[in-house]
Amino acid sequence: MKTEKPAKKAKRAAPKTRGAEKPRAKAKAPVADPRGQSVFEGLGVSPGIAIGQAHQRDGGDVQVIERQIAKSEVESELERFQGAVAQSLRQVAKLKTKAKTFHGTAAEELGFLLDAHTHMLESRSLVGGIRQRIQARLCNAEAAVMAEIGVIARNFAEMDDAYLRSRGQEVREVGLRIVRNLAKATFSGFDHLEPGSIVIAEEITPADTALMNPRIVGGFACAIGGAEGHTAIMARSLGLPAVLGVGALIGAVHSGDTVIVDGSNGVVVINPSAACRSDYERRRKAMERETQALGRLRNVAPVTRDGIRVTLQANLELPREVGQAVAAGAEGIGLLRTEFLFMNRDDLPSEDEQTAALTEIVEAMPGRPVTVRTLDIGGEKLTSSLGAHFAETSNPALGLRAIRLSLKEPKLLETQLAAMLRASAKGNLRILLPMISTVSEVKEVRKILANVAARLKRRGVRIADPLPPLGVMIEIPGAALTADALAKVADFFAIGSNDLTMYTLAIDRGEESVAHLYNPLHPSVLRLMQFAVQAALRARIPISICGEIAGDVRFTALNLGLGVRELSMGANALPRIKSRILNLDMQAATQRADMIMDQYDAGRIAALLDDFNDAS
């Protein structure tokens, strides 16, 4: 715990990875100083400093409407209820794991509270009572939960003992958690907040992040989350300072408190002292001046000191980021994630809706390539609009997702491809396939693409001629190891370093308890990347990196030294990466990359890379 002195200034804008280490939440519980200031440490996942009033969100209240169900629906309703209870237990268990890392009375109290919640979720009286209500009253699970917890809470409220009376609120909290999971509730939005508000929540999903307008939300901090999860990626893409994995925030901050979020160093300050706030204000202005200075490089070509041209493009999470990419000098869109089309809605987007959204982006980048990735939904990126297409699975990251879902549900893929082909008539569009593992998958998509194109032509719809290039994401070890075969059926490669690292090292990048093990400098990850790059160069097809390491200046020399000449990243990172390229000697970077690839120890690799960066 710290009480006064803010964290030291970060050396790098993006979360650092040094050796086998990754930023991680410190095992410290907060203690307020006499002036009321409290400092928490977590995972700094999106750089920058935000200062504003806290807006605490508990996942949003869910309006419950009771509806009658048929007797034939009882079993499925009971299964839905048990699924919500199981999800609630997993959420509480995750918080309990986080609580064990803290010291002091705050950790002890948090542990007792979460133990009580676990006990309730496992109790026969609560769970059994709700099941009986569903069966007896033939009502939906949400109504049964609210009715049962209402009775229990009223019984607690009538007790003389103050402690027992307080348990009624805990029962309500447990019940609301179950109801939110039943309703798959997402945040309703943030447009009603005061500009510069700091969102504080137990957890924020990628879909919730998509609702944040940077003109209104200044930054956010959560109890749960990892540095490489999709929520963190969304935050970096939107330029929102964010700190995740700060479990001790629960109950320690209230709406209206003044909060500082230091996303560069993973620090959250509640009710800062005047001196602390003044220091952070000074640092924030210094960052703004640096950003303005880098902005002058917008129209400067990214060429190394020895004359090697590099292409810098932007990753897009949401359409509203196009202007930011153009302003940063992006030479195209290296990765447009289409998941935004499916988020925060209960129905599927039509072909016309998708066409309109894609056309708007293509037209905003005249003459420049726009690489559109087909749907990559699964794991942490599940959306309510696709809920019917997924069965419950113990490990969504290894289940039905991405290209696997698209090929299993061809109507989804055909609609997406039709929209992409229609948008391709307006500009330079490329199609990118996620989570490819076999040549047959690419061939099957090509066949579907040809059929969709033929159907559109019969309808008299204008599309690009020839058809847009079809590329492959190299993001699982199987794809990297068969890159030479994939290069024969793909028009280009894009290395997704985030998932490639996750799958190679068996690390859930959204899980803060193992976030420190996530390391793109592991020799196995680098060798897979090198294999894919060399296969692309031999086949003379373009290859880019669109994972998070593309936007981290620490990795620039290594990425280019391996032979990559195209990098795609969040628009905020473009100026800093361009500045690094302008001061880089490609021959020296290649020699250092060759030296690194001879190593087998991640610590030694990190030292060689950092020494090179410090010297150049």
C-alpha positions as CSV (number, residue, x, y, z in Angstrom):
1,M,0.0,0.0,0.0
2,K,1.2,3.5,-0.8
3,T,-0.3,6.6,0.7
4,E,1.3,9.6,-0.9
5,K,4.0,9.1,-3.5
6,P,2.7,8.3,-7.0
7,A,4.3,5.6,-9.1
8,K,7.4,6.4,-11.1
9,K,7.0,7.5,-14.6
10,A,6.7,4.6,-17.1
11,K,9.5,4.2,-19.6
12,R,7.1,2.6,-22.2
13,A,3.6,3.5,-23.2
14,A,2.4,-0.1,-23.5
15,P,2.5,-2.8,-20.8
16,K,6.0,-4.1,-20.4
17,T,7.2,-7.7,-20.8
18,R,10.7,-8.1,-19.5
19,G,12.0,-11.6,-19.6
20,A,9.5,-14.1,-18.4
21,E,7.8,-11.5,-16.3
22,K,4.6,-9.5,-16.9
23,P,3.0,-6.7,-14.9
24,R,1.0,-8.2,-12.1
25,A,-1.2,-7.0,-9.3
26,K,0.9,-6.5,-6.1
27,A,-0.1,-8.4,-3.0
28,K,-1.0,-5.3,-1.0
29,A,-4.2,-4.2,0.7
30,P,-5.0,-0.5,0.8
31,V,-4.8,1.6,3.9
32,A,-6.1,5.1,3.8
33,D,-3.9,7.9,5.2
34,P,-5.3,10.5,7.5
35,R,-6.3,12.7,4.6
36,G,-8.4,9.9,3.0
37,Q,-6.1,9.0,0.1
38,S,-5.8,5.3,-0.8
39,V,-3.6,3.7,-3.4
40,F,-4.2,0.4,-5.1
41,E,-2.0,-1.6,-7.5
42,G,-3.1,-3.8,-10.3
43,L,-2.4,-4.5,-13.9
44,G,-1.7,-1.4,-16.0
45,V,-3.3,-2.6,-19.3
46,S,-3.8,0.7,-21.2
47,P,-1.4,3.6,-20.9
48,G,-2.3,7.1,-19.9
49,I,-3.6,9.0,-16.9
50,A,-7.2,9.8,-16.2
51,I,-8.5,11.9,-13.3
52,G,-12.2,12.2,-12.6
53,Q,-15.2,11.3,-10.5
54,A,-15.9,7.6,-9.9
55,H,-19.0,5.9,-11.4
56,Q,-19.4,2.5,-9.8
57,R,-21.2,-0.1,-11.8
58,D,-22.3,-3.5,-10.4
59,G,-23.2,-4.9,-13.8
60,G,-26.4,-3.0,-14.1
61,D,-29.8,-3.7,-12.4
62,V,-31.9,-6.1,-14.4
63,Q,-35.6,-5.6,-14.6
64,V,-37.3,-8.9,-14.0
65,I,-40.7,-9.7,-15.5
66,E,-42.4,-12.9,-14.4
67,R,-43.6,-15.1,-17.2
68,Q,-45.3,-18.4,-17.2
69,I,-43.7,-21.5,-18.7
70,A,-45.1,-24.7,-19.9
71,K,-44.5,-28.0,-18.1
72,S,-42.4,-29.1,-21.0
73,E,-40.1,-26.1,-20.4
74,V,-39.4,-26.8,-16.8
75,E,-36.3,-29.0,-17.3
76,S,-34.7,-26.5,-19.7
77,E,-35.4,-23.7,-17.3
78,L,-33.9,-25.6,-14.4
79,E,-30.8,-26.2,-16.6
80,R,-30.6,-22.5,-17.4
81,F,-30.8,-21.7,-13.7
82,Q,-28.1,-24.2,-12.8
83,G,-25.9,-22.7,-15.5
84,A,-26.3,-19.3,-14.0
85,V,-25.4,-20.6,-10.5
86,A,-22.3,-22.3,-11.9
87,Q,-21.2,-19.1,-13.6
88,S,-21.8,-17.2,-10.4
89,L,-19.6,-19.6,-8.5
90,R,-16.9,-19.2,-11.1
91,Q,-17.0,-15.5,-10.7
92,V,-16.9,-15.6,-6.9
93,A,-14.0,-18.1,-7.0
94,K,-12.1,-15.8,-9.3
95,L,-12.5,-13.0,-6.8
96,K,-11.5,-15.3,-3.9
97,T,-8.3,-16.1,-5.7
98,K,-7.6,-12.4,-6.0
99,A,-8.4,-11.8,-2.4
100,K,-5.8,-14.3,-1.2
101,T,-3.0,-12.1,-2.7
102,F,-3.8,-9.2,-0.3
103,H,-2.7,-8.7,3.3
104,G,-4.4,-7.1,6.2
105,T,-8.0,-6.7,7.5
106,A,-9.3,-5.6,4.1
107,A,-8.3,-9.0,2.6
108,E,-9.7,-10.9,5.5
109,E,-13.1,-9.1,5.3
110,L,-13.2,-9.6,1.6
111,G,-12.4,-13.3,2.0
112,F,-15.2,-13.7,4.6
113,L,-17.7,-12.0,2.4
114,L,-16.9,-14.1,-0.7
115,D,-17.0,-17.3,1.4
116,A,-20.5,-16.3,2.5
117,H,-21.5,-15.8,-1.1
118,T,-20.1,-19.2,-2.1
119,H,-22.0,-20.8,0.8
120,M,-25.2,-19.3,-0.4
121,L,-24.7,-20.3,-4.0
122,E,-24.1,-23.9,-2.8
123,S,-26.8,-24.0,-0.1
124,R,-29.7,-26.4,-0.6
125,S,-32.1,-23.9,1.0
126,L,-31.5,-21.1,-1.5
127,V,-30.8,-23.1,-4.6
128,G,-33.4,-25.8,-3.7
129,G,-36.0,-23.2,-2.9
130,I,-35.6,-21.5,-6.3
131,R,-35.8,-24.8,-8.1
132,Q,-39.0,-25.7,-6.2
133,R,-40.5,-22.3,-7.2
134,I,-39.7,-22.9,-10.9
135,Q,-41.4,-26.3,-10.7
136,A,-44.4,-25.4,-8.6
137,R,-45.2,-22.0,-10.0
138,L,-44.2,-22.8,-13.6
139,C,-42.4,-19.5,-13.8
140,N,-39.1,-18.3,-15.4
141,A,-35.9,-18.6,-13.4
142,E,-35.4,-14.9,-13.0
143,A,-38.8,-14.4,-11.3
144,A,-38.2,-17.5,-9.0
145,V,-34.8,-16.1,-7.9
146,M,-36.2,-12.7,-7.0
147,A,-39.2,-14.2,-5.2
148,E,-37.0,-16.5,-3.1
149,I,-34.3,-14.0,-2.2
150,G,-37.1,-11.5,-1.3
151,V,-38.5,-13.9,1.3
152,I,-35.1,-14.8,2.7
153,A,-34.0,-11.1,2.9
154,R,-37.3,-10.1,4.7
155,N,-36.7,-12.9,7.2
156,F,-33.2,-11.6,7.9
157,A,-34.6,-8.0,8.2
158,E,-36.9,-9.0,11.0
159,M,-34.1,-10.4,13.2
160,D,-32.9,-8.4,16.3
161,D,-29.2,-9.1,15.7
162,A,-27.6,-6.3,13.6
163,Y,-25.1,-8.7,12.0
164,L,-27.8,-11.1,10.9
165,R,-29.9,-8.3,9.6
166,S,-27.0,-7.3,7.4
167,R,-26.9,-10.7,5.8
168,G,-30.1,-9.9,4.0
169,Q,-28.2,-7.5,1.7
170,E,-25.7,-10.3,1.0
171,V,-28.5,-12.6,-0.1
172,R,-29.8,-9.8,-2.4
173,E,-26.3,-9.4,-3.9
174,V,-26.1,-13.1,-4.6
175,G,-29.5,-13.2,-6.1
176,L,-28.8,-10.3,-8.4
177,R,-25.6,-11.9,-9.5
178,I,-27.6,-15.0,-10.6
179,V,-30.2,-12.9,-12.3
180,R,-27.6,-10.9,-14.2
181,N,-26.0,-14.2,-15.4
182,L,-29.5,-15.5,-16.4
183,A,-30.2,-12.4,-18.4
184,K,-26.6,-12.3,-19.8
185,A,-26.8,-8.6,-18.8
186,T,-24.4,-6.1,-20.2
187,F,-24.0,-2.4,-19.3
188,S,-26.7,-0.2,-20.7
189,G,-24.3,2.5,-21.8
190,F,-22.3,5.4,-20.4
191,D,-23.6,8.4,-22.3
192,H,-25.4,9.7,-19.3
193,L,-22.2,10.2,-17.3
194,E,-20.4,13.4,-16.7
195,P,-17.5,13.9,-19.1
196,G,-14.2,12.5,-17.7
197,S,-16.0,10.0,-15.4
198,I,-14.0,7.0,-14.2
199,V,-15.9,3.7,-14.4
200,I,-15.3,1.3,-11.4
201,A,-16.7,-2.2,-11.8
202,E,-16.1,-5.8,-10.7
203,E,-15.6,-6.8,-14.3
204,I,-16.1,-5.1,-17.7
205,T,-16.5,-7.3,-20.8
206,P,-15.4,-6.4,-24.3
207,A,-19.0,-5.7,-25.2
208,D,-19.3,-3.3,-22.3
209,T,-16.1,-1.6,-23.4
210,A,-17.5,-1.1,-26.9
211,L,-20.2,1.1,-25.3
212,M,-17.6,3.6,-23.9
213,N,-17.2,6.9,-25.6
214,P,-13.8,8.4,-24.9
215,R,-15.3,11.8,-24.9
216,I,-17.4,10.8,-21.9
217,V,-15.5,8.0,-20.1
218,G,-12.0,9.1,-18.9
219,G,-10.8,5.6,-17.9
220,F,-11.8,2.6,-15.9
221,A,-10.6,0.1,-13.2
222,C,-11.9,-3.4,-12.5
223,A,-11.4,-6.1,-9.9
224,I,-11.1,-8.8,-12.6
225,G,-9.1,-8.9,-15.8
226,G,-5.7,-9.6,-17.4
227,A,-3.4,-7.4,-19.4
228,E,-3.8,-9.4,-22.7
229,G,-7.5,-10.0,-22.6
230,H,-9.8,-8.5,-25.1
231,T,-11.1,-5.9,-22.7
232,A,-7.6,-4.6,-22.3
233,I,-7.1,-4.6,-26.1
234,M,-10.3,-2.6,-26.5
235,A,-9.2,-0.1,-23.9
236,R,-5.9,0.4,-25.7
237,S,-7.6,0.8,-29.0
238,L,-9.9,3.4,-27.6
239,G,-7.1,5.2,-25.8
240,L,-8.7,4.8,-22.4
241,P,-6.4,4.5,-19.4
242,A,-7.3,1.3,-17.6
243,V,-6.2,-0.8,-14.7
244,L,-7.5,-4.4,-14.2
245,G,-7.1,-7.1,-11.5
246,V,-7.6,-4.7,-8.6
247,G,-9.7,-6.9,-6.4
248,A,-9.4,-4.7,-3.3
249,L,-11.4,-2.0,-5.0
250,I,-14.6,-3.7,-4.1
251,G,-16.3,-1.7,-1.4
252,A,-13.5,0.8,-1.1
253,V,-14.6,3.3,-3.7
254,H,-18.0,5.0,-4.1
255,S,-19.6,6.9,-6.9
256,G,-18.6,10.6,-6.7
257,D,-15.1,9.9,-5.2
258,T,-12.2,11.5,-7.0
259,V,-10.2,8.8,-8.7
260,I,-6.9,8.7,-10.6
261,V,-6.3,5.8,-13.0
262,D,-2.6,5.4,-14.0
263,G,-2.8,2.9,-16.8
264,S,0.9,3.1,-17.5
265,N,1.9,1.9,-14.1
266,G,-1.1,0.0,-12.9
267,V,-2.0,2.4,-10.1
268,V,-5.5,3.6,-8.9
269,V,-5.6,6.4,-6.4
270,I,-8.9,7.1,-4.5
271,N,-9.4,10.6,-3.1
272,P,-5.9,11.8,-3.8
273,S,-4.2,14.4,-1.7
274,A,-3.6,17.8,-3.3
275,A,0.1,17.1,-3.8
276,C,-0.6,13.7,-5.4
277,R,-3.3,15.1,-7.8
278,S,-1.0,18.0,-8.7
279,D,1.8,15.6,-9.6
280,Y,-0.5,13.5,-11.8
281,E,-1.8,16.6,-13.5
282,R,1.8,17.6,-14.4
283,R,2.5,14.1,-15.7
284,R,-0.6,14.0,-17.8
285,K,0.3,17.3,-19.4
286,A,3.7,16.0,-20.2
287,M,2.2,13.0,-21.9
288,E,0.0,15.3,-23.9
289,R,3.0,17.3,-25.1
290,E,4.8,14.1,-26.1
291,T,1.7,13.0,-28.1
292,Q,1.6,16.4,-29.9
293,A,5.3,16.1,-30.8
294,L,4.8,12.6,-32.2
295,G,1.8,13.8,-34.1
296,R,4.1,15.9,-36.3
297,L,5.3,12.6,-37.8
298,R,1.9,11.9,-39.4
299,N,3.0,12.6,-43.0
300,V,6.5,11.2,-42.5
301,A,7.2,7.9,-44.3
302,P,8.3,5.1,-41.9
303,V,11.8,4.5,-43.3
304,T,14.8,3.1,-41.3
305,R,18.1,4.9,-41.2
306,D,19.5,2.6,-43.8
307,G,16.5,3.1,-46.2
308,I,14.2,0.2,-45.6
309,R,10.5,1.1,-46.0
310,V,8.0,-0.2,-43.5
311,T,4.2,-0.1,-43.8
312,L,2.3,0.9,-40.7
313,Q,-1.5,0.2,-40.5
314,A,-4.1,0.4,-37.8
315,N,-6.2,-2.2,-36.0
316,L,-9.9,-1.2,-35.6
317,E,-12.3,-2.5,-33.0
318,L,-15.1,0.0,-33.7
319,P,-16.0,2.1,-36.7
320,R,-15.6,5.3,-34.8
321,E,-11.9,4.7,-34.6
322,V,-11.4,5.3,-38.3
323,G,-10.9,9.0,-37.8
324,Q,-8.3,8.3,-35.2
325,A,-6.5,6.0,-37.6
326,V,-6.5,8.6,-40.4
327,A,-5.3,11.3,-38.0
328,A,-2.4,9.1,-36.9
329,G,-1.2,8.6,-40.4
330,A,-2.3,4.9,-40.9
331,E,-1.5,3.6,-44.3
332,G,-4.5,1.3,-44.2
333,I,-6.4,-1.0,-41.8
334,G,-4.4,-4.1,-41.1
335,L,-7.1,-5.7,-39.0
336,L,-10.8,-4.8,-38.8
337,R,-12.5,-6.9,-36.1
338,T,-16.1,-7.5,-37.2
339,E,-17.3,-8.5,-33.7
340,F,-18.7,-5.0,-33.1
341,L,-21.5,-5.8,-35.5
342,F,-22.7,-8.5,-33.2
343,M,-22.2,-6.9,-29.8
344,N,-24.9,-5.5,-27.5
345,R,-27.8,-6.8,-29.5
346,D,-30.1,-9.9,-29.3
347,D,-30.5,-10.4,-33.1
348,L,-28.0,-11.0,-35.9
349,P,-27.0,-8.2,-38.2
350,S,-28.4,-8.4,-41.7
351,E,-26.4,-8.4,-44.9
352,D,-27.4,-4.9,-45.6
353,E,-26.4,-3.7,-42.1
354,Q,-23.0,-5.3,-42.4
355,T,-22.5,-3.9,-45.9
356,A,-23.3,-0.4,-44.8
357,A,-20.9,-0.6,-41.8
358,L,-18.0,-2.0,-43.9
359,T,-18.6,0.4,-46.8
360,E,-18.4,3.4,-44.5
361,I,-15.0,2.2,-43.3
362,V,-13.7,1.3,-46.8
363,E,-14.8,4.7,-48.1
364,A,-13.0,6.5,-45.2
365,M,-9.7,4.9,-46.3
366,P,-9.7,5.8,-50.0
367,G,-7.2,3.8,-52.0
368,R,-5.7,2.2,-48.8
369,P,-6.2,-1.4,-47.9
370,V,-8.8,-2.4,-45.4
371,T,-8.3,-6.0,-44.0
372,V,-11.6,-7.3,-42.7
373,R,-11.5,-10.4,-40.4
374,T,-14.4,-12.8,-40.5
375,L,-16.2,-13.3,-37.2
376,D,-14.0,-14.4,-34.3
377,I,-16.5,-15.0,-31.5
378,G,-15.9,-17.4,-28.7
379,G,-14.4,-17.5,-25.2
380,E,-14.4,-14.0,-23.6
381,K,-16.0,-12.5,-26.8
382,L,-19.4,-14.3,-26.7
383,T,-22.3,-12.1,-27.6
384,S,-26.0,-12.5,-26.8
385,S,-26.9,-12.3,-30.5
386,L,-25.0,-15.6,-31.1
387,G,-26.0,-17.4,-27.9
388,A,-28.1,-19.9,-29.8
389,H,-25.1,-21.1,-31.7
390,F,-23.0,-22.0,-28.7
391,A,-23.3,-24.9,-26.3
392,E,-21.9,-24.7,-22.7
393,T,-18.2,-25.7,-22.8
394,S,-15.6,-25.9,-20.1
395,N,-13.0,-24.2,-22.3
396,P,-14.4,-21.8,-24.9
397,A,-11.0,-20.8,-26.1
398,L,-10.5,-24.4,-27.4
399,G,-14.1,-24.9,-28.5
400,L,-16.5,-23.8,-31.2
401,R,-15.3,-20.3,-32.2
402,A,-13.8,-18.2,-35.1
403,I,-13.6,-20.1,-38.4
404,R,-14.9,-23.3,-36.8
405,L,-18.2,-21.6,-36.0
406,S,-18.3,-19.9,-39.4
407,L,-17.9,-23.2,-41.2
408,K,-20.4,-25.0,-38.9
409,E,-23.0,-22.2,-39.4
410,P,-22.4,-21.4,-43.1
411,K,-25.3,-18.9,-43.2
412,L,-23.3,-16.7,-40.8
413,L,-20.3,-16.9,-43.0
414,E,-22.2,-16.4,-46.3
415,T,-23.8,-13.2,-44.9
416,Q,-20.5,-11.8,-43.8
417,L,-18.8,-12.7,-47.1
418,A,-21.6,-11.2,-49.1
419,A,-21.3,-7.9,-47.2
420,M,-17.5,-7.9,-47.6
421,L,-17.8,-8.5,-51.4
422,R,-20.4,-5.7,-51.7
423,A,-18.1,-3.3,-49.8
424,S,-15.1,-4.4,-51.9
425,A,-16.7,-2.5,-54.8
426,K,-16.0,0.7,-53.0
427,G,-12.3,0.3,-52.2
428,N,-9.4,-1.9,-51.5
429,L,-10.7,-4.7,-49.2
430,R,-9.0,-7.9,-48.1
431,I,-10.6,-10.8,-46.3
432,L,-8.8,-12.4,-43.3
433,L,-9.7,-15.8,-41.7
434,P,-9.2,-16.3,-38.0
435,M,-8.0,-19.4,-36.2
436,I,-7.1,-21.4,-39.3
437,S,-5.4,-24.7,-38.7
438,T,-5.7,-26.6,-41.9
439,V,-5.4,-26.1,-45.7
440,S,-8.9,-27.6,-46.1
441,E,-10.5,-24.8,-44.1
442,V,-9.1,-22.2,-46.5
443,K,-10.2,-24.2,-49.5
444,E,-13.7,-24.6,-48.1
445,V,-13.9,-20.8,-47.5
446,R,-12.7,-20.1,-51.0
447,K,-15.4,-22.4,-52.4
448,I,-18.1,-20.6,-50.3
449,L,-16.7,-17.2,-51.3
450,A,-16.9,-18.2,-55.0
451,N,-20.5,-19.3,-54.6
452,V,-21.5,-16.1,-52.8
453,A,-19.8,-14.0,-55.5
454,A,-21.7,-15.9,-58.2
455,R,-25.0,-15.4,-56.4
456,L,-24.3,-11.6,-56.1
457,K,-23.4,-11.3,-59.8
458,R,-26.6,-13.1,-60.8
459,R,-28.5,-10.4,-58.7
460,G,-26.6,-7.7,-60.6
461,V,-24.8,-6.6,-57.5
462,R,-21.4,-4.9,-58.1
463,I,-18.4,-6.5,-56.4
464,A,-14.6,-6.3,-56.8
465,D,-13.1,-8.0,-59.9
466,P,-10.9,-9.9,-59.3
467,L,-12.2,-11.1,-55.9
468,P,-10.6,-9.7,-52.8
469,P,-7.4,-11.4,-51.5
470,L,-8.0,-14.1,-48.9
471,G,-5.6,-14.2,-46.0
472,V,-4.9,-16.4,-43.0
473,M,-4.3,-15.5,-39.4
474,I,-1.3,-17.3,-38.0
475,E,-2.4,-17.5,-34.4
476,I,-2.2,-21.2,-33.3
477,P,0.9,-23.4,-33.3
478,G,-0.7,-25.7,-35.9
479,A,-1.0,-22.9,-38.4
480,A,2.6,-21.7,-37.8
481,L,4.0,-25.2,-38.2
482,T,2.2,-25.7,-41.5
483,A,2.7,-22.2,-42.8
484,D,4.6,-23.4,-45.9
485,A,1.4,-25.4,-46.9
486,L,-0.9,-22.6,-46.0
487,A,1.1,-20.2,-48.1
488,K,0.1,-22.2,-51.2
489,V,-3.6,-21.5,-50.6
490,A,-3.5,-18.0,-48.9
491,D,-2.9,-14.7,-50.5
492,F,-1.3,-13.2,-47.4
493,F,-0.6,-13.9,-43.7
494,A,-1.2,-11.9,-40.5
495,I,0.4,-13.1,-37.3
496,G,-1.9,-12.8,-34.3
497,S,0.8,-12.7,-31.6
498,N,-1.7,-12.6,-28.7
499,D,-3.4,-15.9,-29.4
500,L,-0.2,-17.5,-30.7
501,T,1.4,-16.8,-27.4
502,M,-1.6,-17.9,-25.4
503,Y,-2.0,-21.2,-27.3
504,T,1.7,-22.0,-27.4
505,L,2.2,-21.4,-23.6
506,A,-1.3,-22.6,-22.5
507,I,-2.0,-19.3,-20.9
508,D,-5.4,-17.7,-20.6
509,R,-4.5,-14.2,-21.4
510,G,-7.7,-12.8,-19.8
511,E,-6.9,-14.5,-16.4
512,E,-5.0,-12.2,-14.1
513,S,-3.8,-15.1,-11.9
514,V,-1.5,-16.4,-14.7
515,A,-1.0,-13.1,-16.6
516,H,2.6,-13.0,-15.4
517,L,3.4,-16.2,-17.4
518,Y,2.2,-14.7,-20.7
519,N,5.5,-13.9,-22.5
520,P,5.8,-13.3,-26.3
521,L,9.6,-13.5,-25.9
522,H,9.4,-17.2,-25.0
523,P,11.7,-19.0,-27.6
524,S,8.9,-21.3,-28.7
525,V,6.7,-18.3,-29.7
526,L,9.5,-16.6,-31.5
527,R,10.4,-19.8,-33.4
528,L,6.8,-20.2,-34.6
529,M,6.8,-16.6,-35.7
530,Q,10.1,-17.0,-37.6
531,F,8.8,-20.2,-39.3
532,A,5.7,-18.3,-40.5
533,V,7.7,-15.3,-41.7
534,Q,10.1,-17.5,-43.7
535,A,7.3,-19.5,-45.3
536,A,5.6,-16.2,-46.4
537,L,8.9,-14.8,-47.8
538,R,9.6,-18.0,-49.7
539,A,6.1,-18.0,-51.2
540,R,6.4,-14.2,-51.8
541,I,3.1,-13.3,-50.1
542,P,2.8,-10.4,-47.7
543,I,3.0,-11.0,-44.0
544,S,2.1,-8.6,-41.2
545,I,2.0,-8.7,-37.4
546,C,-1.3,-7.4,-36.0
547,G,-1.0,-8.6,-32.4
548,E,-0.2,-6.4,-29.5
549,I,3.6,-6.7,-29.9
550,A,3.2,-4.7,-33.2
551,G,2.3,-1.6,-31.2
552,D,5.0,-2.0,-28.5
553,V,8.2,-0.2,-29.2
554,R,10.1,-2.8,-27.2
555,F,9.4,-5.4,-30.0
556,T,9.8,-3.2,-33.1
557,A,13.4,-4.0,-33.8
558,L,12.8,-7.7,-33.3
559,N,9.7,-7.8,-35.5
560,L,11.5,-6.1,-38.3
561,G,14.7,-8.1,-37.8
562,L,12.7,-11.3,-38.3
563,G,11.8,-10.0,-41.8
564,V,8.3,-8.5,-41.2
565,R,7.8,-5.2,-43.1
566,E,4.1,-4.6,-42.2
567,L,2.9,-3.8,-38.7
568,S,-0.7,-3.1,-37.7
569,M,-1.6,-1.7,-34.2
570,G,-3.9,0.5,-32.3
571,A,-3.9,4.0,-33.8
572,N,-2.5,5.5,-30.5
573,A,0.7,3.5,-30.9
574,L,1.4,4.5,-34.5
575,P,3.4,7.7,-33.9
576,R,5.6,6.1,-31.3
577,I,6.3,3.0,-33.5
578,K,7.1,5.3,-36.5
579,S,9.5,7.3,-34.3
580,R,11.3,4.1,-33.4
581,I,11.6,3.0,-37.0
582,L,13.0,6.3,-38.1
583,N,15.8,5.8,-35.6
584,L,16.5,2.2,-36.4
585,D,19.2,0.6,-38.5
586,M,17.6,-2.5,-40.2
587,Q,20.9,-4.3,-40.7
588,A,21.7,-4.0,-37.0
589,A,18.2,-5.1,-36.1
590,T,18.5,-8.2,-38.3
591,Q,21.8,-9.1,-36.8
592,R,20.3,-8.8,-33.3
593,A,17.3,-10.9,-34.3
594,D,19.6,-13.6,-35.6
595,M,21.4,-13.6,-32.3
596,I,18.2,-13.8,-30.4
597,M,16.9,-16.7,-32.4
598,D,20.0,-18.7,-31.4
599,Q,18.9,-18.4,-27.7
600,Y,16.8,-20.9,-25.7
601,D,16.3,-18.9,-22.5
602,A,13.6,-16.2,-22.3
603,G,15.5,-14.1,-19.8
604,R,18.6,-14.1,-22.1
605,I,16.4,-13.1,-25.1
606,A,14.9,-10.3,-23.1
607,A,18.3,-9.0,-22.0
608,L,19.6,-9.1,-25.6
609,L,16.6,-7.2,-26.9
610,D,16.6,-4.6,-24.2
611,D,20.3,-4.0,-24.5
612,F,19.8,-3.4,-28.2
613,N,16.9,-1.0,-27.6
614,D,18.9,0.9,-25.0
615,A,21.8,1.3,-27.3
616,S,19.9,2.4,-30.4
